[in-house]
Amino acid sequence: MGGEKAEKALGKRLQQARQKAGLTQQEMCQKAGISYSTLAKIERGAIKAPSIFTVQSMANVLGISMEQMMGAPSAGVTAVEQKPKKRTKTGIRFVYFDINGCVVRFFHRAFNRMAHDSGSSADFIETTFWHYNDAVCRGEMSLDEFNKTLAEQLGLAEVDWLDYYLEAVDPISEMQDVVKWAADNYYIGLLSNIMPGFIDKMIELKILPNVHYDSIIDSSQVNAIKPEQKIYEIAQSRSGVETSEILLIDDSRANLMAAEKMGWHVMWFDDFRPEESAERVRSALEPEA
């Protein structure tokens, strides 16, 4: 299937999946972080080869795989993509990676830059930020509302937190290599407390590895944050494997303890010792003979 027929088939699958999920177009746009016009055009089959990041985002909201969304195997899934995945000696088949403090270095530098721009202290900025962060990451507060509130608190005309964030984070190269390696051998996903649109932007800018993620659990889309049980239940459902076959790699002890209670394997990542931590992850993912 190719050309116009492929676009129309994708649009039809998307529309059917959205309606089955009980979502209006407006609700779908809000949860997936896309514009109404973009969604409408995709459902009509009017966009040729829509962004893979947009399709992945919509699939995540609908709780279906990229393969289901694209209509694999007829949509051209390659032999490489269909390659059987491995299992570790301890039974792990699916690996969820945290983002901040695990795949990218934490964004504390953003507070210093914002302090320089506003004249406020970095401590005050950080306190203000964390006061609202959970609400934005849970999808209860929009990024625009957050930017406006932060600007008012700091006495600035406007604030673009995404800009500050992107300038502050940088890839942890050792762990990025692990993610790429793991994607070739296991089912993988991202499981992050994060603000709307940040994951897509980081993949686009290659701050995150541009690999196939079998599941992306964006807290702002699923309306739950770690260590709340709901987000782990959603992540488990979308993994497509058994509880005992999931590994979470995270830099937060609280997040790991909550995952462990679900029956997952867990591993703490120390971003102060990235090389050592990355090597421990590789060892833990040694495949069974």
N, C-alpha and C positions, 0 to 999 in steps of 0.2 A: 504494500500500500504506500503510495507516495503522493506528493503534491497536494492539490486542493482536497482530494479525498481523505488524506491523512489528517489535515487540519480539521475538516468537518467531523471526522470520526472522533478525534480528541475532544472537540467541543461537545459532541453528543454524550460521550462518556462522562465528561465533567459535569454537564447539566444533570444527568441522571444520578450521579453520585451525590451531587449537592442536594437535589430534591429528596433523595433517599435519606440523607442526613438531617432533613428538615430545616435547611438553611435558606434564607432568602439571598438574593444576589448581594444586597447591602451587608448582611451579616457575614457572608463569605468574604467580601472585600475587607471588612474590618478585621476578621480573624487571620486572614492570609497576608494582610498588609499590602494589598494591591488596590489600584484605582477601579472605580466602577466601569469606566470605559474599557479598560484592559480586559476585565472579566467578561464583559458583554461581547467584545470582539472575539475572544477565544471561544466562547460558547457558540458563536455564529460561524466559527471556522474562518474568520477574517484576518487572523494573524498567522503569517507564515513562519514556522519554526519558532514558537514562543520560547522565551528564556527558560533554560532548564531550572534556574533558581525559582522562577515563578511557578513552574509546574510542580517542583518539589514542595514548595510552600503550600500549595493548594492540596496536594496529596496528603501532607501532614495534617492539615485541618480536617480532612475527610476521613483520616484514619485508614488510608489505603496505600499500597506500595506504588513506587514510580512505575514498576512494570505493569500494574493494573491500570494505572492512569494512561500509560502510553499504549496499552493494548498488546503487550508482549505475548508471544514472540513475533506476531505479525508486524509489529511496529519496527522491527529491525534490531532486536536485541542480539548482540554479537555472541560468538562462542565464548569469548573471554568473560562476558558478563554472566554467562550461564555456567561457568566453571564451578564445580562442586566446592563448597567451603569446607574448611578443616575444623577439627575439634581438638582442644588441648587435652593433655593427660588428665586434667581435673574436670573435663567435661564442658569447658567453655566454648560456645559457638558464636556468641554475640558480645561485642565490646562497646560500651558507651563511654565516651570521653567528655569530661567537663571541658569548658573553654577557658575562662579566666583563671589564671594561676596554674594552668595545666597545659593547654595547647598554645596559649599566648601569655606573656607576662602581664601581671596585673596592672591596672591603669592608674596607680597612685600619682604618677607624674602629671596627670591631667589636673589634679587639685592645685599643684604648684603653678602651672601655667595660668589657671583661672584666677589664682591669687594675684599673680602679676598683672593680669588684665583688669581686675576689679579693684584692687587695693585692699581687699578683705584678706584675713588670715587664712592659710591653708586649713587650719583646724576647724575654723568656722564653716568653710566651704564643705569640708568632708562631713561634718556633723549634719549640715543642711541636706547634703546629697543623700546620706543614708536614711534620713527621715522619710524621704519619698521613694527611695529606690525600690523597695519591695512592692509598692503599689503599682509602679510602672512595669516592673518585671512580671507582675501577676496579671497585667492587662486591665487593671482597675483605673489607671490614670494614663492618658495618652502622652506620647513623647512631646507633643506640642504644649500640652498643659504643664508638663514637667519643666520644659525649657522656659516657659513664661514665668512659672513660680520661682525658678532658680534665678532668673534675671531680676525679678522684683526683690528677692531676698538680698541679692548682691549689688543692687543699685545700678544694673546695667540696662542698656536699651534692649538688648536681646542676647540670648545664649543659644548656641547650637552644641548640645552635649555630644552628639554623634561626632562632630568635628574634633572636639577635645579628646574624645575616647580614641578615635582612630589614630590620632597623632601620638597618643601615649602608649598604646599597646604595640608590641612587636612579637613576632613568632618565636617560640622556644624551639629552635631548630632540631634539637635531639628528639623532642616529642613529635614534631611534625613528620620526621622520618618514620617514627613508629606508626603514626596514623596511616601513612601511605603504605607501609609494609603490611599493616593489619588489614587494610582494605583489600589487598590482594589475596588474603588467606582466610579471613573471617567476615562475618556480617558485622558492620560497624554503624555507630550512630553518634550524634551529639546530644548531650543532655545538659542544658544550661539555664541558669537564672539570668535572663538577658532582656534587654529592651527591644521593642518592635523594630524589625528591619535590620538589626545589627548583624545577624548571621549572614544574610544574603549579601550585605555590603562587604563583609570580611572575606567571603568566598570570592566575590567579584574582584576584590583588590588583591587576592592571593595572600591575605593575612592568615586565612585558614586554608588547609590543603584542599585543592580542587579535585576531590575524588568522589566516587559514588558513595553516598551515605544511605544506608538502608532505612534509617529513621532519624529524623531531626526533631527533637523535643525542645521547642522554644517555649519557655515559660509564659511569655506574653501572649502566645497563641492558645495554649491549653489552660490558661487562667489558674495556674498553680505553680508554686516554687518549691525547690528543695529546701528543707527536708520534709515537706508535707507529703503524706502518703499518696495523695491523689496523683501527683506527677509521676511517681514510680509505677503506679498501676497503669497509667496511660503508656508510659515507656515500655512496660512489660508487654502490654497488649499489642503494641505496634512492632515489637521485636520479632514476633512470630515464632519464638522459641520458648522452651520451658524456663521457669524461674531459676532453676539451678544451673542454667546454661548461659547466664548473663554475668558479665564482669563490668563493674563501674570503676573508672579511674578518676579520682577527684582530689582536690587539695584541702577539702573541708572534712574534718572528722565527723561532724554532725551529719553531713550528707551521706557519708559512708555508713555510719551506724544505722541510719534509716533504711538504706538499701540492704544492709545485712539482715535487718529484721524481716525484709521481704523474701529473704532466702537467696539473694544475689551473692556472687563473689565480689569482693571489694579490694581496692589497692589505693593506698595513699600516695599522692604525688608531691614531692618536695621540690618546689621551684627554685630553692636555693642550691639544690644539688641535682640539676636537671639531667646531667649525663648518667649519674648513678641511678636516678629514678627511672629513666628511660630503659636502662639496661635491665632493671628489675622487671619492668613490664614485658620486655622481650622474653625474659626467662619464664615468666608466668604464662606466656602465650606459646610456649614450645608445643608443637603439635604432637598428638599421639602417634606412635609408630604405625 
